[in-house]
Amino acid sequence: MTILRSLSNHSGPRRSPHEVLRRLAERIGPDVEPGGPVRELEERVADLLGKQKALFFPSGTMAQQTALRVHAERTGRHAFAGHPQTHLHVWENQGYSAVHGLRFHPAGDRNELLGLDDLKAVHEPLAAVVIELPQRDIGGQLPEFEDLAAQTRWARENGAAAHCDGARIWEAQTGYDATLPEIAALFDTVYVSLYKGLEGTRGAVLAGDEAVIGHAAVWRRRLGGAIVDAWPLAAIALMGMDETLPRMAEFRRHAQALAEAINADGFAHTVPEVPRTPVFHVHLPMGRHDAQRAARRLAEDTGIKLFLYARSNPDPRRCSFEVSVGISALEFTPREVAELVRGLPSRR
């Protein structure tokens, strides 16, 4: 199956090996040394976030586990709290427990934003509080900046570190009247992804103060992440920082236009109704398996990949899917997307 256009920035022609290598060849000159791209990437991320130091990791899973391990060792505590649908718990096979012996304390309702009262209800000494920006699995929602500040302040007042799962912090910043350094200053450590909004192939960066990042470098080596030739991953990420990072506000505006068209149609609705970031969910009045079959047939017939997968719902007659707007999604008009969504039942 050939994908000609994709509404998801996780797939499509821009992410094909041939296209990525073509763009990379235009960037890498004969004077680039193997260690150069990684150093440049670490310095740029630290500068963008206003942190003292940053460290490259080959995966976000390793970066976040390392951050939690470091905070556990520095506090002498073995539990961390976060939203019930935190990425660390839902998508990473509980590596924090299997590899590091840490405990996860879910706080709050799984379908609502984490709140200060939810944290106050955790009666266990914590090594860290993990806050994802934006909260992907509930539709890319964001806490208000004042609420975010209160939660991170509570963590520190109770002897815990504040860690940001900032896989999409580039997108999250567009929802705040605050700069990236102002957001990052609320946290002791910030993890950023290099392959989601930045359209890289793989990799992550962990940022914090010099002592914490120095400690993290020890665990990166122990976990096998201190790879010598990481320059291709770093160089591709740097392309994303040049090409897509300056366009995040544009992506958010397009996401809002898409959501408005979908909601106006009446067949489906979005969460949030007005996206605060380029990420939102579309809720469909059809079951997950029917939606996935319809999306597969749409791709086979037209070359359009509408979404990666459908998410189940407590009501088996309904499901949802994620929209993450990037450069590829700009090729779709709001009206076209609304028509594609409305037409899914006919392809079941």
C-alpha positions as CSV (number, residue, x, y, z in Angstrom):
1,M,0.0,0.0,0.0
2,T,1.4,3.4,-1.0
3,I,0.6,6.3,1.3
4,L,0.4,9.5,-0.7
5,R,-0.9,11.8,2.0
6,S,-1.2,11.4,5.8
7,L,-3.1,13.3,8.4
8,S,-0.7,12.0,11.0
9,N,2.8,13.3,11.3
10,H,3.9,9.8,12.3
11,S,3.5,8.5,8.8
12,G,3.5,9.5,5.1
13,P,6.0,10.4,2.4
14,R,8.0,12.9,4.5
15,R,9.0,10.1,6.9
16,S,10.1,7.6,4.1
17,P,13.7,6.6,4.3
18,H,14.4,7.9,0.8
19,E,12.9,11.4,1.6
20,V,14.7,11.6,5.0
21,L,18.0,10.7,3.5
22,R,17.5,13.1,0.6
23,R,16.9,16.0,3.0
24,L,19.8,14.9,5.2
25,A,22.2,14.8,2.3
26,E,21.4,18.5,1.7
27,R,22.4,19.4,5.3
28,I,25.5,17.3,5.9
29,G,28.6,18.7,4.4
30,P,32.1,17.3,4.2
31,D,33.3,19.3,7.2
32,V,30.7,17.7,9.6
33,E,32.4,15.5,12.2
34,P,30.7,12.5,13.8
35,G,30.3,14.1,17.2
36,G,29.2,17.5,15.9
37,P,25.5,17.0,15.4
38,V,25.0,15.5,18.9
39,R,26.8,18.4,20.6
40,E,24.9,20.9,18.6
41,L,21.6,19.3,19.4
42,E,22.3,19.1,23.1
43,E,23.4,22.7,23.2
44,R,20.4,23.9,21.2
45,V,17.8,22.0,23.4
46,A,19.4,23.2,26.6
47,D,19.4,26.8,25.3
48,L,15.8,26.6,24.0
49,L,14.6,25.3,27.4
50,G,16.8,27.5,29.5
51,K,18.5,24.6,31.2
52,Q,22.1,24.2,32.2
53,K,22.7,20.9,30.4
54,A,21.1,18.5,28.0
55,L,21.9,14.9,27.1
56,F,21.0,12.9,24.0
57,F,19.3,9.5,24.4
58,P,18.5,7.0,21.6
59,S,14.9,6.6,22.9
60,G,12.5,8.5,25.0
61,T,11.8,5.4,27.0
62,M,15.4,5.3,28.1
63,A,15.5,9.0,28.8
64,Q,12.4,9.0,31.1
65,Q,13.4,5.9,33.0
66,T,16.8,7.5,33.5
67,A,15.3,10.7,34.9
68,L,13.1,8.7,37.3
69,R,16.0,6.5,38.4
70,V,18.2,9.6,39.1
71,H,15.4,11.3,41.0
72,A,14.9,8.1,43.1
73,E,18.5,7.9,43.9
74,R,18.8,11.5,44.8
75,T,15.8,11.5,47.1
76,G,16.1,8.0,48.5
77,R,12.5,7.3,47.5
78,H,11.1,4.7,45.1
79,A,7.6,5.9,44.0
80,F,6.5,8.5,41.5
81,A,3.1,9.9,40.8
82,G,1.4,10.9,37.6
83,H,-1.8,10.8,35.5
84,P,-3.3,7.3,35.2
85,Q,-2.7,7.4,31.5
86,T,0.9,8.6,31.7
87,H,3.0,7.4,28.8
88,L,5.5,5.7,31.1
89,H,2.8,3.4,32.4
90,V,0.6,2.8,29.4
91,W,3.0,2.5,26.5
92,E,6.4,1.4,28.0
93,N,5.7,-2.0,29.5
94,Q,6.2,-0.6,33.0
95,G,10.0,-0.5,32.5
96,Y,10.3,1.8,35.5
97,S,9.4,-1.3,37.6
98,A,11.0,-4.1,35.7
99,V,14.3,-2.4,35.2
100,H,14.5,0.1,38.1
101,G,12.3,-1.3,40.8
102,L,10.2,1.9,41.0
103,R,6.5,2.1,41.9
104,F,3.9,4.2,40.0
105,H,1.1,5.9,42.0
106,P,-1.7,6.9,39.6
107,A,-3.3,10.2,40.7
108,G,-6.7,11.6,39.5
109,D,-9.3,10.5,37.0
110,R,-8.1,8.7,33.9
111,N,-10.2,10.9,31.6
112,E,-9.5,14.3,33.2
113,L,-6.5,16.5,33.7
114,L,-4.3,15.9,36.7
115,G,-5.1,18.5,39.4
116,L,-3.4,19.7,42.6
117,D,-6.1,18.0,44.8
118,D,-5.2,14.7,43.0
119,L,-1.6,15.1,44.1
120,K,-2.6,16.1,47.6
121,A,-4.4,12.8,47.9
122,V,-1.2,10.9,47.4
123,H,-0.1,9.9,50.9
124,E,3.3,8.4,50.0
125,P,6.7,9.9,49.8
126,L,7.5,10.5,46.1
127,A,10.7,10.7,44.2
128,A,9.1,12.6,41.4
129,V,5.8,13.9,40.0
130,V,5.5,13.3,36.2
131,I,3.4,15.7,34.2
132,E,2.9,15.2,30.5
133,L,2.5,18.3,28.2
134,P,0.1,18.0,26.5
135,Q,-1.7,15.0,27.9
136,R,-1.9,12.9,24.8
137,D,-4.3,10.2,25.8
138,I,-7.0,12.5,26.8
139,G,-6.9,14.5,23.6
140,G,-3.8,16.7,23.9
141,Q,-5.3,18.7,26.8
142,L,-3.2,21.2,28.8
143,P,-3.5,22.3,32.4
144,E,-3.7,26.1,32.9
145,F,-0.2,27.5,33.5
146,E,-1.2,28.6,37.1
147,D,-2.3,25.0,37.8
148,L,0.9,23.6,36.4
149,A,3.0,25.9,38.5
150,A,1.0,24.9,41.6
151,Q,1.5,21.2,40.9
152,T,5.2,21.5,40.4
153,R,5.5,23.8,43.5
154,W,3.6,21.1,45.5
155,A,6.1,18.5,44.3
156,R,9.1,20.4,45.5
157,E,7.5,21.4,48.8
158,N,7.0,17.7,49.5
159,G,10.5,16.7,48.7
160,A,9.8,15.4,45.2
161,A,11.3,16.4,41.8
162,A,9.1,17.7,39.1
163,H,9.6,15.9,35.8
164,C,8.1,17.0,32.5
165,D,7.2,14.4,29.9
166,G,7.7,16.9,27.2
167,A,7.6,14.6,24.2
168,R,5.4,17.3,22.6
169,I,6.5,20.3,24.6
170,W,7.1,22.1,21.3
171,E,3.4,21.7,20.5
172,A,2.4,22.4,24.2
173,Q,4.1,25.8,24.2
174,T,1.6,27.1,21.6
175,G,-1.2,26.7,24.2
176,Y,0.4,29.0,26.7
177,D,1.2,32.7,27.0
178,A,4.6,31.6,28.2
179,T,8.0,30.9,26.6
180,L,9.7,27.5,26.5
181,P,12.2,28.5,29.2
182,E,9.3,29.8,31.4
183,I,7.5,26.4,31.1
184,A,10.7,24.4,31.6
185,A,11.7,26.4,34.7
186,L,8.8,24.8,36.5
187,F,10.5,21.4,36.2
188,D,13.7,19.9,37.5
189,T,14.0,17.7,34.4
190,V,12.4,17.9,31.0
191,Y,12.4,15.2,28.4
192,V,11.8,16.1,24.7
193,S,11.1,13.8,21.8
194,L,13.0,14.2,18.5
195,Y,10.7,12.2,16.3
196,K,7.1,13.3,17.0
197,G,6.5,17.0,16.2
198,L,10.1,17.4,15.0
199,E,9.6,14.6,12.5
200,G,12.9,12.9,13.3
201,T,13.4,9.2,13.0
202,R,14.2,8.4,16.7
203,G,15.8,9.8,19.8
204,A,15.3,12.1,22.8
205,V,17.0,14.7,24.9
206,L,16.9,15.1,28.7
207,A,17.5,18.5,30.1
208,G,18.2,19.8,33.6
209,D,20.9,21.1,35.8
210,E,24.5,20.0,35.5
211,A,24.5,17.7,38.5
212,V,21.3,15.8,37.5
213,I,22.4,15.5,33.8
214,G,25.9,14.3,34.9
215,H,24.2,11.6,37.0
216,A,21.9,10.8,34.1
217,A,25.0,10.2,31.8
218,V,26.1,7.4,34.1
219,W,22.7,5.7,33.8
220,R,22.7,6.3,30.0
221,R,25.9,4.3,29.7
222,R,24.6,1.5,32.0
223,L,21.5,1.2,29.9
224,G,23.5,1.0,26.6
225,G,22.5,4.5,25.4
226,A,25.9,6.1,25.1
227,I,26.1,5.1,21.4
228,V,29.2,6.4,19.5
229,D,27.7,7.1,16.1
230,A,24.4,8.9,17.0
231,W,25.0,11.7,14.5
232,P,22.3,10.6,12.0
233,L,19.6,10.7,14.6
234,A,20.9,14.1,15.9
235,A,21.3,15.6,12.4
236,I,17.8,14.6,11.4
237,A,16.4,16.1,14.6
238,L,18.3,19.3,13.8
239,M,16.5,19.5,10.5
240,G,13.2,19.3,12.4
241,M,14.3,22.1,14.7
242,D,15.0,24.2,11.7
243,E,12.0,23.3,9.5
244,T,9.1,22.4,11.8
245,L,9.7,24.0,15.2
246,P,9.1,27.5,13.9
247,R,5.8,26.4,12.5
248,M,4.1,25.0,15.7
249,A,1.7,28.0,16.0
250,E,0.7,27.5,12.4
251,F,0.0,23.8,13.1
252,R,-2.2,24.7,16.0
253,R,-4.2,27.1,13.9
254,H,-4.8,24.4,11.3
255,A,-5.7,21.9,14.0
256,Q,-8.4,24.4,15.3
257,A,-9.7,24.8,11.7
258,L,-9.9,21.1,11.2
259,A,-11.7,20.6,14.6
260,E,-14.2,23.3,13.8
261,A,-15.1,21.7,10.5
262,I,-15.4,18.2,12.1
263,N,-17.6,19.5,14.9
264,A,-19.8,21.5,12.5
265,D,-20.6,18.4,10.5
266,G,-22.4,16.8,13.4
267,F,-21.3,13.2,12.7
268,A,-18.2,13.3,14.9
269,H,-16.9,15.6,17.6
270,T,-13.4,16.6,18.9
271,V,-11.8,16.6,22.3
272,P,-11.0,19.4,23.1
273,E,-13.7,21.1,21.1
274,V,-11.2,23.9,20.4
275,P,-7.7,22.4,20.4
276,R,-5.1,24.3,22.5
277,T,-2.2,22.5,20.7
278,P,-1.8,20.8,17.3
279,V,-3.0,17.6,19.0
280,F,-6.6,16.5,19.5
281,H,-8.9,13.5,19.4
282,V,-11.8,12.8,17.0
283,H,-14.6,10.7,18.5
284,L,-16.6,8.6,16.1
285,P,-20.1,7.0,16.4
286,M,-18.7,3.6,15.3
287,G,-16.8,0.8,16.8
288,R,-13.0,0.6,16.8
289,H,-12.7,-2.4,14.5
290,D,-15.2,-0.9,12.0
291,A,-13.2,2.4,12.0
292,Q,-9.9,0.6,11.5
293,R,-11.3,-1.4,8.5
294,A,-12.8,1.8,7.0
295,A,-9.5,3.7,7.4
296,R,-7.6,0.8,5.8
297,R,-9.9,0.8,2.8
298,L,-9.6,4.5,2.5
299,A,-5.8,4.2,2.4
300,E,-6.1,1.4,-0.2
301,D,-8.5,3.3,-2.4
302,T,-7.0,6.8,-2.1
303,G,-3.6,6.6,-0.6
304,I,-4.8,8.7,2.3
305,K,-3.8,7.6,5.8
306,L,-6.4,9.2,8.1
307,F,-5.0,7.9,11.4
308,L,-2.6,5.3,12.8
309,Y,-5.1,3.4,14.9
310,A,-8.5,3.8,16.5
311,R,-8.8,3.9,20.3
312,S,-11.5,1.8,22.1
313,N,-14.3,3.4,24.2
314,P,-16.2,2.0,27.1
315,D,-19.2,2.1,24.7
316,P,-18.2,-0.5,22.0
317,R,-20.3,1.5,19.5
318,R,-17.9,4.4,19.7
319,C,-14.2,5.0,19.3
320,S,-11.7,7.8,18.8
321,F,-8.5,8.6,16.9
322,E,-5.7,11.1,17.4
323,V,-4.9,13.9,15.0
324,S,-1.4,15.4,15.4
325,V,-1.0,18.2,12.9
326,G,2.4,18.7,11.2
327,I,3.6,19.7,7.7
328,S,1.8,16.7,6.1
329,A,-1.6,17.6,7.6
330,L,-1.4,21.1,6.1
331,E,-2.1,19.4,2.7
332,F,-5.7,18.7,3.9
333,T,-8.4,21.4,3.9
334,P,-10.8,21.5,6.9
335,R,-13.7,20.6,4.6
336,E,-11.9,17.6,3.1
337,V,-11.1,16.2,6.5
338,A,-14.7,16.6,7.6
339,E,-15.9,14.8,4.5
340,L,-13.3,12.0,5.0
341,V,-14.4,11.5,8.6
342,R,-18.1,11.5,7.7
343,G,-17.5,9.0,4.9
344,L,-15.9,6.3,7.1
345,P,-19.1,4.4,7.7
346,S,-19.6,3.8,4.0
347,R,-16.2,2.0,3.9
348,R,-16.8,-0.4,6.7
